[in-house]
Amino acid sequence: MIRSELIQKIADENPHLTQRHVERIVNTVFEEIIEALAKGDRVELRGFGAFSVKARDARVGRNPRTGEAVKVDDKKVPFFKTGKLLRDRLNGKG
């Protein structure tokens, strides 16, 4: 599912909201998650999962074409851990 499909589904299920309002709500939710992660905070959506930020150390990697060593800088990457309800539904237990 892509963002526009999510917006359309929410708009269809809530006829009292215009598509423009639903789009603004969805964008606001995503922006708040992004801002919290950028500050290093953890975002937990009960039953769905938790977003957090993990730090990766600098390392020496390899260019897959040439095989030469390439320096890879340290960086922060988003990490998602599924919640119990989501895991159970994926495994047919819900």
N, CA, C and O of each residue as an XYZ file, in Angstrom:
376
protein
N       0.859     -1.175      0.000
C       0.000      0.000      0.000
C       0.901      1.233      0.000
O       1.892      1.296      0.728
N       0.544      2.190     -0.815
C       1.285      3.443     -0.853
C       0.462      4.540     -0.171
O      -0.719      4.358      0.126
N       1.112      5.675      0.067
C       0.476      6.765      0.825
C      -0.876      7.167      0.237
O      -1.843      7.343      0.977
N      -0.950      7.313     -1.080
C      -2.212      7.746     -1.710
C      -3.319      6.710     -1.523
O      -4.485      7.073     -1.366
N      -2.962      5.422     -1.539
C      -3.963      4.378     -1.298
C      -4.460      4.431      0.152
O      -5.647      4.240      0.413
N      -3.551      4.690      1.081
C      -3.931      4.828      2.486
C      -4.889      6.001      2.666
O      -5.909      5.879      3.344
N      -4.559      7.132      2.058
C      -5.414      8.322      2.141
C      -6.791      8.037      1.558
O      -7.806      8.414      2.145
N      -6.831      7.374      0.410
C      -8.106      7.054     -0.239
C      -8.940      6.122      0.624
O     -10.148      6.323      0.747
N      -8.324      5.101      1.227
C      -9.054      4.147      2.065
C      -9.647      4.842      3.295
O     -10.798      4.597      3.656
N      -8.862      5.703      3.930
C      -9.361      6.430      5.107
C     -10.491      7.370      4.707
O     -11.488      7.482      5.420
N     -10.340      8.048      3.566
C     -11.387      8.956      3.085
C     -12.672      8.195      2.768
O     -13.767      8.677      3.057
N     -12.541      7.010      2.176
C     -13.723      6.195      1.846
C     -14.454      5.730      3.102
O     -15.682      5.658      3.120
N     -13.690      5.413      4.155
C     -14.293      4.920      5.393
C     -14.819      6.043      6.282
O     -15.535      5.782      7.248
N     -14.473      7.287      5.966
C     -14.903      8.450      6.746
C     -15.471      9.511      5.812
O     -14.801     10.502      5.520
N     -16.710      9.311      5.338
C     -17.279     10.246      4.354
C     -17.466     11.674      4.880
O     -17.644     12.603      4.092
N     -17.427     11.853      6.204
C     -17.568     13.200      6.766
C     -16.278     14.006      6.640
O     -16.279     15.211      6.894
N     -15.176     13.358      6.249
C     -13.900     14.045      6.042
C     -13.607     14.155      4.548
O     -13.826     13.210      3.790
N     -13.118     15.305      4.140
C     -12.744     15.447      2.732
C     -11.388     14.787      2.518
O     -10.633     14.570      3.465
N     -11.093     14.473      1.273
C      -9.811     13.844      0.948
C      -8.653     14.771      1.333
O      -7.601     14.304      1.768
N      -8.846     16.064      1.176
C      -7.805     17.028      1.530
C      -7.516     16.997      3.041
O      -6.361     17.087      3.456
N      -8.582     16.869      3.864
C      -8.393     16.780      5.315
C      -7.665     15.489      5.696
O      -6.761     15.495      6.532
N      -8.070     14.394      5.075
C      -7.436     13.105      5.365
C      -5.962     13.149      4.977
O      -5.109     12.647      5.709
N      -5.667     13.744      3.838
C      -4.277     13.856      3.383
C      -3.449     14.668      4.379
O      -2.310     14.311      4.680
N      -4.016     15.748      4.884
C      -3.322     16.579      5.863
C      -3.071     15.797      7.158
O      -1.999     15.912      7.753
N      -4.056     15.003      7.593
C      -3.911     14.205      8.814
C      -2.803     13.167      8.644
O      -1.934     13.037      9.506
N      -2.834     12.432      7.540
C      -1.828     11.395      7.286
C      -0.431     12.011      7.202
O       0.519     11.485      7.781
N      -0.311     13.119      6.484
C       0.982     13.786      6.363
C       1.485     14.283      7.716
O       2.681     14.212      7.998
N       0.585     14.782      8.548
C       0.961     15.249      9.877
C       1.476     14.101     10.735
O       2.476     14.252     11.437
N       0.804     12.957     10.684
C       1.242     11.793     11.459
C       2.650     11.380     11.022
O       3.521     11.161     11.864
N       2.874     11.274      9.715
C       4.193     10.885      9.216
C       5.257     11.908      9.586
O       6.368     11.536      9.965
N       4.935     13.180      9.481
C       5.899     14.238      9.819
C       6.269     14.193     11.302
O       7.432     14.380     11.660
N       5.283     13.947     12.159
C       5.565     13.859     13.591
C       6.469     12.668     13.901
O       7.364     12.777     14.739
N       6.250     11.548     13.246
C       7.114     10.379     13.436
C       8.534     10.712     12.980
O       9.500     10.401     13.677
N       8.658     11.338     11.824
C       9.974     11.707     11.290
C      10.686     12.672     12.220
O      11.874     12.503     12.496
N       9.979     13.680     12.706
C      10.592     14.665     13.606
C      11.050     14.022     14.917
O      12.129     14.336     15.420
N      10.237     13.128     15.464
C      10.611     12.456     16.711
C      11.863     11.603     16.503
O      12.762     11.608     17.344
N      11.927     10.878     15.398
C      13.101     10.057     15.115
C      14.334     10.923     14.881
O      15.436     10.563     15.296
N      14.151     12.061     14.219
C      15.272     12.971     13.969
C      15.852     13.499     15.278
O      17.049     13.775     15.360
N      15.006     13.644     16.307
C      15.469     14.096     17.622
C      16.059     12.942     18.435
O      16.609     13.161     19.514
N      15.947     11.718     17.921
C      16.465     10.554     18.634
C      15.454      9.894     19.536
O      15.798      8.983     20.289
N      14.194     10.339     19.475
C      13.144      9.750     20.306
C      12.653      8.436     19.705
O      12.895      8.139     18.535
N      11.967      7.669     20.523
C      11.351      6.413     20.109
C       9.868      6.681     19.901
O       9.256      7.415     20.678
N       9.279      6.091     18.854
C       7.857      6.253     18.575
C       7.207      4.880     18.676
O       7.541      3.969     17.919
N       6.281      4.738     19.609
C       5.612      3.459     19.813
C       4.141      3.589     19.472
O       3.444      4.460     19.994
N       3.675      2.716     18.592
C       2.262      2.634     18.238
C       1.777      1.279     18.752
O       2.019      0.246     18.128
N       1.096      1.295     19.888
C       0.700      0.063     20.571
C      -0.013     -0.894     19.623
O      -0.917     -0.497     18.888
N       0.396     -2.141     19.646
C      -0.193     -3.173     18.806
C       0.401     -3.216     17.416
O       0.302     -4.242     16.744
N       1.012     -2.143     16.964
C       1.593     -2.085     15.620
C       3.095     -2.295     15.683
O       3.632     -3.200     15.045
N       3.778     -1.444     16.466
C       5.221     -1.590     16.578
C       5.870     -0.322     17.085
O       5.196      0.639     17.457
N       7.191     -0.338     17.094
C       7.943      0.798     17.600
C       9.051      1.167     16.616
O       9.771      0.307     16.107
N       9.164      2.461     16.366
C      10.235      2.994     15.540
C      11.300      3.557     16.456
O      10.984      4.215     17.447
N      12.557      3.305     16.134
C      13.654      3.887     16.891
C      14.816      4.152     15.933
O      14.752      3.823     14.748
N      15.865      4.747     16.466
C      17.034      5.061     15.653
C      18.212      4.268     16.188
O      18.460      4.248     17.394
N      18.937      3.613     15.291
C      20.136      2.875     15.674
C      21.337      3.534     15.022
O      21.257      4.025     13.895
N      22.439      3.540     15.733
C      23.678      4.116     15.202
C      24.528      2.995     14.616
O      24.697      1.939     15.225
N      25.057      3.245     13.430
C      25.987      2.299     12.808
C      27.363      2.932     12.797
O      27.524      4.083     12.389
N      28.342      2.188     13.239
C      29.716      2.687     13.297
C      30.322      2.784     11.894
O      29.868      2.132     10.955
N      31.343      3.604     11.784
C      32.095      3.692     10.530
C      32.783      2.349     10.289
O      33.142      1.643     11.231
N      32.955      2.014      9.031
C      33.567      0.731      8.700
C      34.199      0.812      7.321
O      34.057      1.806      6.610
N      34.886     -0.235      6.968
C      35.448     -0.332      5.624
C      34.600     -1.332      4.856
O      34.487     -2.497      5.240
N      34.002     -0.860      3.761
C      33.177     -1.723      2.935
C      33.900     -2.057      1.649
O      35.070     -1.714      1.478
N      33.213     -2.718      0.755
C      33.787     -3.094     -0.531
C      32.875     -2.637     -1.656
O      31.654     -2.779     -1.579
N      33.478     -2.088     -2.700
C      32.732     -1.764     -3.906
C      32.451     -3.084     -4.612
O      33.391     -3.790     -4.976
N      31.166     -3.441     -4.819
C      30.866     -4.752     -5.401
C      31.366     -4.914     -6.842
O      31.609     -6.039     -7.281
N      31.522     -3.828     -7.573
C      32.004     -3.926     -8.953
C      33.504     -4.155     -9.039
O      33.979     -5.027     -9.766
N      34.240     -3.348     -8.277
C      35.698     -3.396     -8.387
C      36.358     -4.189     -7.281
O      37.491     -4.643     -7.443
N      35.685     -4.365     -6.169
C      36.255     -5.078     -5.040
C      37.169     -4.221     -4.182
O      37.719     -4.700     -3.189
N      37.339     -2.940     -4.561
C      38.232     -2.085     -3.780
C      37.573     -1.667     -2.467
O      36.348     -1.592     -2.364
N      38.408     -1.400     -1.473
C      37.933     -0.990     -0.153
C      37.384      0.431     -0.219
O      37.966      1.306     -0.860
N      36.256      0.646      0.450
C      35.610      1.953      0.477
C      35.299      2.294      1.928
O      34.764      1.465      2.663
N      35.634      3.517      2.342
C      35.338      3.953      3.702
C      33.854      4.316      3.782
O      33.360      5.109      2.981
N      33.155      3.736      4.743
C      31.739      4.027      4.972
C      31.650      4.770      6.302
O      32.049      4.243      7.340
N      31.129      5.990      6.267
C      31.019      6.810      7.473
C      29.989      6.241      8.441
O      29.118      5.456      8.065
N      30.113      6.664      9.707
C      29.098      6.275     10.687
C      27.794      6.986     10.331
O      27.802      8.068      9.743
N      26.689      6.370     10.691
C      25.388      6.957     10.364
C      24.316      6.421     11.289
O      24.513      5.444     12.011
N      23.184      7.087     11.245
C      22.016      6.660     12.006
C      20.989      6.122     11.024
O      20.774      6.697      9.957
N      20.356      5.016     11.392
C      19.363      4.401     10.519
C      18.084      4.136     11.307
O      18.144      3.839     12.500
N      16.923      4.242     10.650
C      15.670      3.931     11.341
C      15.550      2.420     11.548
O      16.017      1.627     10.732
N      14.920      2.048     12.647
C      14.724      0.640     12.989
C      13.271      0.467     13.407
O      12.729      1.301     14.132
N      12.639     -0.609     12.954
C      11.246     -0.885     13.301
C      11.146     -2.264     13.918
O      11.647     -3.243     13.365
N      10.494     -2.334     15.068
C      10.243     -3.609     15.715
C       8.735     -3.802     15.785
O       8.021     -2.950     16.315
N       8.252     -4.908     15.258
C       6.809     -5.136     15.223
C       6.248     -5.368     16.621
O       6.924     -5.886     17.510
N       4.998     -4.970     16.782
C       4.288     -5.209     18.031
C       3.694     -6.605     18.037
O       3.614     -7.259     16.997
N       3.283     -7.053     19.195
C       2.744     -8.405     19.344
C       1.491     -8.625     18.501
O       1.353     -9.671     17.868
N       0.577     -7.653     18.484
C      -0.646     -7.801     17.712
C      -0.353     -7.959     16.226
O      -0.944     -8.816     15.569
N       0.540     -7.154     15.691
C       0.908     -7.265     14.284
C       1.553     -8.605     13.986
O       1.219     -9.249     12.991
N       2.483     -9.034     14.845
C       3.139    -10.326     14.653
C       2.131    -11.465     14.664
O       2.192    -12.372     13.833
N       1.195    -11.409     15.622
C       0.175    -12.462     15.716
C      -0.699    -12.503     14.478
O      -1.008    -13.587     13.981
N      -1.106    -11.344     13.964
C      -1.965    -11.316     12.767
C      -1.225    -11.807     11.532
O      -1.816    -12.460     10.672
N       0.062    -11.497     11.440
C       0.854    -11.984     10.312
C       1.000    -13.500     10.341
O       1.127    -14.144      9.300
N       0.979    -14.053     11.536
C       1.150    -15.504     11.696
C      -0.177    -16.240     11.856
O      -0.195    -17.403     12.259
N      -1.296    -15.566     11.539
C      -2.603    -16.208     11.551
C      -3.156    -16.528     12.927
O      -3.944    -17.461     13.077
N      -2.751    -15.762     13.937
C      -3.237    -16.027     15.289
C      -4.242    -14.985     15.753
O      -4.614    -14.976     16.927
N      -4.691    -14.108     14.864
C      -5.572    -13.051     15.334
C      -6.754    -12.920     14.479
O      -7.608    -12.070     14.733
